[in-house]
Amino acid sequence: MNPKIFSLGLVLFLFMLVSCEEQNQNEDKPDPDPTPEPEETSANLAQTDYLGCFNEYGFRKATTNSDTMYYEMSNDSLLLHVLMRKNCGACLEDSVVMRQDTANIYVADTCGRIANCICDFRFDYYFTDFGKQLYFKVYYQEYEAHEFNLWGELEYP
């Protein structure tokens, strides 16, 4: 047998042997970036009520002097009240995105109309199946603005 071919075969064999040992050692090591399992499921948004200036027969003038956000328990639901003082001509639309223990609420003025009054736009959000803590973040976007800005945040309990 040719000594060069034998030497080349021996080198390849040793290379494969070392590669297999490194691969076996790497299999024993934990993944450096494991995805953590969620501790709790996300809370559920069961219902949203639109009160105040959303109703034709509702409040036509502001009854409070400031924007307000607070929560209370209602049966087995956590009820979040968001009261925004805006121009009566505003067209407010909302959406809610749940991420684990955080409810991100997005409110946008979609029409930019102006009236000669300020009134209370009231959003009531009913959450069920929530854990020990729930964070609320409300973002607001002015008409024709390019991004939402944090309007308020609250933590339960």
C-alpha positions in Angstrom: 0.0 0.0 0.0 1.2 3.5 -0.8 2.4 5.3 2.3 0.9 8.6 1.1 -2.6 7.2 0.8 -2.2 5.5 4.2 -1.1 8.8 5.8 -4.0 10.7 4.2 -6.5 8.0 5.3 -5.1 8.2 8.9 -5.4 12.0 8.9 -9.0 11.9 7.7 -9.9 9.2 10.3 -8.4 11.3 13.1 -10.2 14.4 11.9 -13.6 12.6 11.8 -12.9 11.2 15.3 -12.2 14.6 16.8 -15.2 16.2 15.1 -17.5 13.5 16.5 -16.1 14.0 20.0 -16.7 17.8 19.8 -20.3 17.3 18.5 -21.0 14.9 21.4 -19.6 17.4 23.9 -21.8 20.2 22.4 -24.9 18.1 22.7 -24.5 17.9 26.5 -24.3 21.7 26.9 -27.6 23.5 27.4 -28.9 25.8 24.6 -27.4 29.3 25.4 -30.7 31.1 24.6 -33.6 28.8 25.5 -37.0 30.3 25.0 -38.6 30.5 28.5 -42.0 28.9 29.0 -44.7 31.4 29.9 -45.6 31.2 33.5 -49.2 32.2 33.0 -51.5 32.6 30.1 -52.5 36.0 28.9 -55.5 37.7 30.4 -58.6 37.7 28.2 -60.4 40.8 27.1 -64.0 39.7 27.5 -65.8 42.9 26.6 -65.4 46.6 25.9 -68.0 49.3 26.5 -67.9 52.7 24.9 -69.6 55.3 27.1 -69.7 59.1 27.3 -69.3 60.9 24.0 -69.5 57.7 22.1 -73.3 57.7 22.8 -75.6 60.2 21.0 -77.4 60.7 24.3 -74.2 60.6 26.4 -72.3 63.4 28.1 -71.8 66.4 25.8 -69.5 68.2 28.1 -66.6 67.0 30.2 -67.5 66.2 33.8 -63.9 65.8 35.1 -61.0 68.1 35.0 -58.4 65.6 33.9 -57.8 62.3 32.0 -58.4 59.3 34.3 -57.6 55.6 34.4 -58.5 53.3 37.2 -59.6 49.7 37.8 -62.1 47.9 40.0 -63.4 44.3 40.4 -66.8 43.4 38.9 -67.8 39.8 39.7 -65.0 37.7 38.3 -63.7 40.4 35.9 -61.2 43.1 36.3 -62.8 46.3 35.0 -60.4 49.0 33.6 -61.9 52.5 33.1 -60.2 54.8 30.7 -61.6 58.3 30.6 -60.2 60.7 28.0 -61.1 64.3 27.7 -61.0 65.2 24.0 -62.7 67.5 21.6 -66.3 66.5 21.0 -65.7 66.2 17.3 -63.0 63.5 17.7 -63.5 60.0 16.3 -61.7 57.7 18.7 -61.0 54.0 17.8 -59.2 51.5 20.0 -57.5 48.2 19.8 -56.1 45.9 22.5 -53.0 43.7 22.2 -52.4 41.2 25.1 -48.8 40.1 25.7 -48.5 37.8 28.7 -49.3 40.0 31.7 -49.6 43.3 29.9 -52.6 44.8 28.1 -51.5 47.3 25.5 -54.4 49.6 24.6 -54.1 51.8 21.5 -56.5 54.7 21.0 -56.3 56.8 17.8 -58.3 59.9 16.6 -59.2 58.8 13.1 -61.0 61.9 11.8 -59.5 65.1 13.3 -62.8 66.9 13.4 -63.1 69.9 15.7 -66.1 71.0 17.7 -66.6 73.8 20.2 -66.6 71.6 23.3 -64.6 69.1 25.3 -66.2 65.9 26.5 -65.5 62.6 28.2 -64.8 59.6 26.0 -65.0 56.5 28.3 -63.7 53.1 27.5 -64.6 50.2 29.9 -62.5 47.1 29.4 -63.5 43.8 31.1 -60.6 41.4 31.6 -60.9 37.7 32.7 -58.5 34.9 33.5 -55.8 37.3 34.7 -53.0 36.3 37.0 -51.5 37.8 40.1 -50.5 41.0 38.3 -51.7 42.8 35.2 -50.1 45.8 33.6 -52.1 48.3 31.6 -50.4 50.6 29.1 -52.6 53.1 27.1 -51.2 54.7 24.0 -52.8 57.6 22.1 -52.3 58.8 18.6 -53.3 62.3 17.4 -55.0 62.6 14.1 -52.4 62.2 11.3 -49.6 61.6 13.7 -47.1 58.9 12.7 -46.8 57.1 16.0 -48.5 56.4 19.3 -47.4 58.0 22.5 -47.8 56.6 26.0 -50.9 58.2 27.5 -51.0 56.4 30.8 -50.1 53.2 32.6 -51.4 51.4 35.6 -50.6 48.1 37.5 -53.0 45.7 39.1 -52.9 45.2 42.1 
